[in-house]
Amino acid sequence: MTTGNRLRDILNENGKSLATRISSRWGMTTELAAACGCYDYVEYLLEYAPFQVEDLENLARTCELHGMGSIAKVDFQNRGWWSQKALAAGIQGILFTDCKSPAEVEECIALTMPDSPAYGGRFGFSNYRWIGAKPVTSQTDYAAVMANSVRIFMIEKKDAVDRIEEICCIPGVDMIQFGPADYSMSCGRDVSDPAWTEHRKEAERHCIRTALSHGVQPRCEIESPADAKYYADLGVKHFCLGDEMKILRGWWRENGQALRNSLF
């Protein structure tokens, strides 16, 4: 097992990154993305799809075989358990969801930082796959690998948007990502409401500007390459292109309907 971290290296070099979102537990799906040769890492949607701990091992191995990084998006309620299992299995970063306050963000960081004087976290020594089957393990090496993990935070609640500057000042916040759907819902609005669009977009721009001013990298999900320019002009360098479920749904709907219309 490699102890490198693709996304961390890119962040350290002030580079650009491209990811894609995968819901499938089947390693072959990851290999199909890897074979394209254009993705730096994969985001696994643990928040939405069914996963087991063994799946995380296999998915981490698949990424490692192809020199790709990996992150896991975890739900809020079980974030500590899944984050620790994912990192110990070899996943290289965590995308945390639904935090409302700086205190909740700090808790997420503590849960994934090593329980060591150098790091002050609550993540103990996990005798798991990160050791690479070595007969002798080093707790200090383990602590360094876990501390090097990337921590990304969805800014998707009104409370979090209102306190974005405080959140971006917290040590250990590597990246943020605005979530328009959850943000809209937390404001009692519908993301598709045209009367709400400009306010929602300004909230996103505010989060991007604030993150950059504090040295935190914003990350954006986009549906097509054409969507990137808007965000690139705002200073965004990290993108997640496409979503496995949306890709399948779009292809099935468009082509299935076209064929049905031609047959009937």
Backbone torsions as a table, in degrees:
resi	resn	phi	psi	omega
1	MET	NA	135.2	175.7
2	THR	-78.8	146.8	175.0
3	THR	-105.2	9.5	175.3
4	GLY	-73.4	168.0	-179.6
5	ASN	-142.0	105.1	-172.5
6	ARG	-59.2	-49.6	-177.6
7	LEU	-67.5	-39.4	178.0
8	ARG	-60.5	-41.6	178.4
9	ASP	-60.6	-42.6	179.6
10	ILE	-63.4	-43.0	178.7
11	LEU	-63.3	-42.4	-179.7
12	ASN	-63.6	-31.3	-179.2
13	GLU	-90.6	4.1	-177.8
14	ASN	56.1	40.7	-177.4
15	GLY	-94.2	-165.2	179.5
16	LYS	-116.0	153.7	-179.6
17	SER	-139.6	154.0	177.7
18	LEU	-135.2	129.4	179.9
19	ALA	-128.6	173.5	170.0
20	THR	-142.0	157.9	-174.5
21	ARG	-102.9	132.4	-176.6
22	ILE	-128.7	134.8	177.7
23	SER	-105.3	-16.2	-173.8
24	SER	-77.4	139.8	174.2
25	ARG	-81.3	-9.9	-175.7
26	TRP	-79.2	121.3	-178.4
27	GLY	-60.4	-26.1	-179.5
28	MET	-61.5	-33.4	178.5
29	THR	-63.3	-42.3	176.3
30	THR	-63.4	-40.6	179.9
31	GLU	-64.8	-33.9	176.5
32	LEU	-62.8	-41.2	176.8
33	ALA	-66.9	-42.0	-179.0
34	ALA	-63.2	-36.7	-177.6
35	ALA	-64.3	-19.9	178.1
36	CYS	-69.0	-24.7	176.0
37	GLY	74.3	15.6	-175.8
38	CYS	-122.9	-2.9	-177.0
39	TYR	-104.3	133.1	179.2
40	ASP	-80.1	-32.9	-179.9
41	TYR	-158.6	167.0	179.3
42	VAL	-116.0	139.9	172.8
43	GLU	-102.2	119.0	178.4
44	TYR	-95.6	128.2	-171.0
45	LEU	-91.8	71.7	177.7
46	LEU	-64.6	-24.0	-179.3
47	GLU	-66.6	-30.5	-171.9
48	TYR	-109.0	-33.2	-169.1
49	ALA	-109.2	160.1	177.7
50	PRO	-75.7	129.2	177.2
51	PHE	-137.8	155.2	169.5
52	GLN	-121.2	162.8	-179.0
53	VAL	-59.1	-39.3	179.8
54	GLU	-61.3	-30.9	177.9
55	ASP	-63.4	-38.8	-179.5
56	LEU	-63.5	-38.0	176.4
57	GLU	-60.1	-49.4	-177.3
58	ASN	-65.9	-39.2	-179.7
59	LEU	-69.0	-39.1	176.8
60	ALA	-63.4	-42.3	178.1
61	ARG	-60.8	-42.8	-178.6
62	THR	-60.9	-45.5	178.3
63	CYS	-62.5	-42.9	-179.0
64	GLU	-61.8	-39.4	180.0
65	LEU	-61.2	-27.9	-176.9
66	HIS	-106.8	8.8	178.4
67	GLY	68.9	22.5	178.5
68	MET	-99.7	155.1	171.7
69	GLY	-87.3	178.5	-179.0
70	SER	-154.2	142.9	170.9
71	ILE	-134.6	158.9	178.1
72	ALA	-122.4	130.3	174.2
73	LYS	-91.1	119.7	-173.3
74	VAL	-113.9	152.0	177.7
75	ASP	-75.9	161.0	-173.7
76	PHE	-68.1	-45.6	-170.6
77	GLN	-62.4	-40.2	-175.8
78	ASN	-108.8	26.1	-170.2
79	ARG	-62.1	-36.4	-178.7
80	GLY	-66.4	-47.7	-177.6
81	TRP	-64.6	-51.2	-177.7
82	TRP	-67.8	-37.5	-179.7
83	SER	-63.2	-45.7	-179.3
84	GLN	-66.5	-40.4	177.8
85	LYS	-64.8	-41.9	-178.5
86	ALA	-64.6	-46.5	-179.2
87	LEU	-64.7	-41.7	179.4
88	ALA	-66.5	-26.7	178.3
89	ALA	-79.5	-12.5	178.2
90	GLY	116.8	-2.9	174.0
91	ILE	-66.0	140.2	-167.0
92	GLN	-97.8	-4.5	179.2
93	GLY	-164.5	163.9	-179.2
94	ILE	-127.2	133.2	171.2
95	LEU	-102.9	107.7	-177.7
96	PHE	-86.9	143.9	-177.0
97	THR	-116.5	156.1	163.3
98	ASP	67.6	10.8	176.2
99	CYS	-66.2	139.0	178.9
100	LYS	-106.2	-28.1	-170.7
101	SER	-130.5	160.4	172.9
102	PRO	-56.6	-35.8	-179.9
103	ALA	-62.1	-40.1	178.5
104	GLU	-68.3	-36.6	176.0
105	VAL	-63.6	-44.9	178.8
106	GLU	-60.9	-37.5	178.7
107	GLU	-64.7	-41.6	178.3
108	CYS	-60.5	-42.2	180.0
109	ILE	-65.0	-44.3	-179.9
110	ALA	-62.2	-38.2	-179.2
111	LEU	-65.2	-23.0	-177.0
112	THR	-113.5	2.5	173.6
113	MET	-95.0	146.1	-178.0
114	PRO	-62.1	144.3	175.7
115	ASP	-82.3	79.8	-174.3
116	SER	-147.3	147.6	-179.2
117	PRO	-54.7	-30.6	-178.2
118	ALA	-71.5	-23.3	-172.4
119	TYR	-122.5	-26.2	175.3
120	GLY	66.6	27.9	-179.1
121	GLY	-96.7	-168.4	180.0
122	ARG	-122.6	18.8	-179.1
123	PHE	-100.7	110.2	-177.9
124	GLY	-78.3	-178.5	-179.4
125	PHE	-71.5	119.4	-177.6
126	SER	-108.5	107.0	-176.6
127	ASN	-79.3	75.1	-169.2
128	TYR	-132.5	-157.7	-165.8
129	ARG	-68.9	-18.6	179.9
130	TRP	-56.6	-25.1	-175.7
131	ILE	-70.7	-14.2	178.6
132	GLY	65.4	30.6	177.8
133	ALA	63.1	23.4	177.3
134	LYS	-73.7	142.4	-178.4
135	PRO	-71.5	-24.0	179.5
136	VAL	-124.1	130.5	-178.6
137	THR	-113.1	153.1	-179.9
138	SER	-116.3	122.8	179.4
139	GLN	-67.2	-33.3	179.1
140	THR	-70.6	-37.0	175.6
141	ASP	-64.6	-44.0	178.7
142	TYR	-58.7	-46.0	-179.0
143	ALA	-60.0	-40.4	-179.3
144	ALA	-65.9	-40.4	179.4
145	VAL	-64.4	-45.9	-179.1
146	MET	-65.9	-40.0	179.2
147	ALA	-65.3	-27.7	-178.9
148	ASN	-77.5	-8.9	178.7
149	SER	-59.1	150.9	-178.8
150	VAL	-91.9	134.8	-179.0
151	ARG	-118.4	115.8	-176.2
152	ILE	-117.0	142.8	-176.8
153	PHE	-126.6	125.9	170.8
154	MET	-69.7	126.5	172.4
155	ILE	-103.6	92.5	-168.0
156	GLU	-136.6	8.9	174.3
157	LYS	-118.0	148.7	-179.8
158	LYS	-56.3	-40.9	-179.8
159	ASP	-60.6	-40.3	-179.4
160	ALA	-69.6	-39.5	177.1
161	VAL	-63.2	-41.8	179.9
162	ASP	-63.9	-25.5	-176.2
163	ARG	-116.7	26.9	-175.4
164	ILE	-59.9	-36.1	-178.6
165	GLU	-65.5	-42.7	177.1
166	GLU	-61.3	-42.0	-179.0
167	ILE	-63.8	-42.1	-178.3
168	CYS	-71.5	-12.3	176.9
169	CYS	-88.2	-6.5	-176.2
170	ILE	-78.5	124.5	175.8
171	PRO	-60.7	133.7	-179.4
172	GLY	104.9	-11.6	173.7
173	VAL	-83.8	107.0	-176.7
174	ASP	-87.9	-40.1	-175.4
175	MET	-146.0	158.9	172.1
176	ILE	-134.0	158.5	176.4
177	GLN	-143.5	126.2	178.0
178	PHE	-74.4	138.0	178.4
179	GLY	-115.4	100.2	-173.1
180	PRO	-65.7	-35.5	-176.3
181	ALA	-69.6	-51.0	179.9
182	ASP	-66.4	-37.4	178.1
183	TYR	-60.7	-46.1	179.4
184	SER	-60.1	-45.5	-178.8
185	MET	-62.9	-39.6	-179.5
186	SER	-68.1	-17.5	176.2
187	CYS	-97.0	1.3	-178.5
188	GLY	75.3	26.7	-177.6
189	ARG	-123.8	166.0	177.9
190	ASP	-102.4	129.7	-176.3
191	VAL	-59.7	-25.9	-177.5
192	SER	-89.9	-0.4	-179.1
193	ASP	-71.4	117.1	-178.4
194	PRO	-58.2	-31.3	-179.7
195	ALA	-70.8	-15.1	-177.4
196	TRP	-99.7	-15.7	-169.3
197	THR	-57.2	-49.4	-175.1
198	GLU	-66.1	-38.8	177.5
199	HIS	-63.3	-44.8	179.8
200	ARG	-60.5	-43.8	-179.3
201	LYS	-67.9	-35.0	177.3
202	GLU	-68.2	-36.4	176.1
203	ALA	-62.1	-40.3	178.1
204	GLU	-65.8	-44.8	178.5
205	ARG	-61.1	-39.2	178.2
206	HIS	-60.9	-43.1	179.1
207	CYS	-64.4	-42.0	179.9
208	ILE	-63.7	-48.6	-179.7
209	ARG	-60.9	-43.0	-178.2
210	THR	-66.1	-44.1	179.2
211	ALA	-58.6	-49.0	-178.0
212	LEU	-62.2	-36.6	-179.3
213	SER	-67.0	-19.9	179.9
214	HIS	-107.4	11.7	177.9
215	GLY	76.1	16.3	176.7
216	VAL	-100.5	133.2	-176.1
217	GLN	-85.7	125.5	172.9
218	PRO	-79.9	147.0	179.0
219	ARG	-125.6	139.4	-176.8
220	CYS	-129.0	140.0	172.2
221	GLU	-89.6	134.9	178.5
222	ILE	-134.8	156.2	-178.5
223	GLU	-93.0	-26.2	-177.8
224	SER	-148.5	159.7	178.1
225	PRO	-56.8	-31.8	-178.9
226	ALA	-63.4	-24.0	-179.0
227	ASP	-73.3	-15.6	-171.5
228	ALA	-71.2	-33.2	-172.7
229	LYS	-59.4	-42.6	179.6
230	TYR	-54.0	-46.3	-178.1
231	TYR	-76.4	-36.8	178.0
232	ALA	-60.4	-37.2	178.2
233	ASP	-65.8	-20.8	176.8
234	LEU	-88.8	-5.2	178.9
235	GLY	104.1	5.7	-179.4
236	VAL	-76.1	135.9	179.9
237	LYS	-123.5	0.5	-174.6
238	HIS	-126.2	121.8	-173.9
239	PHE	-129.2	148.3	170.6
240	CYS	-118.8	113.1	-173.7
241	LEU	-101.4	116.8	172.3
242	GLY	81.4	161.0	-179.1
243	ASP	-140.6	127.9	-175.4
244	GLU	-50.2	-47.6	-176.9
245	MET	-68.5	-39.2	178.8
246	LYS	-67.9	-37.4	178.4
247	ILE	-62.1	-47.2	-180.0
248	LEU	-64.2	-46.0	-179.4
249	ARG	-60.7	-44.3	-178.9
250	GLY	-63.7	-44.1	-179.9
251	TRP	-66.1	-47.0	-179.5
252	TRP	-61.1	-43.9	-177.4
253	ARG	-67.1	-49.7	-176.3
254	GLU	-64.1	-50.2	-175.4
255	ASN	-78.6	-35.7	177.8
256	GLY	-64.8	-41.9	179.6
257	GLN	-68.4	-38.0	178.5
258	ALA	-62.6	-43.6	180.0
259	LEU	-67.8	-43.3	179.2
260	ARG	-60.5	-42.0	-179.8
261	ASN	-64.6	-31.4	-179.4
262	SER	-80.5	-22.0	-177.3
263	LEU	-92.3	-29.8	-171.4
264	PHE	-120.8	NA	NA
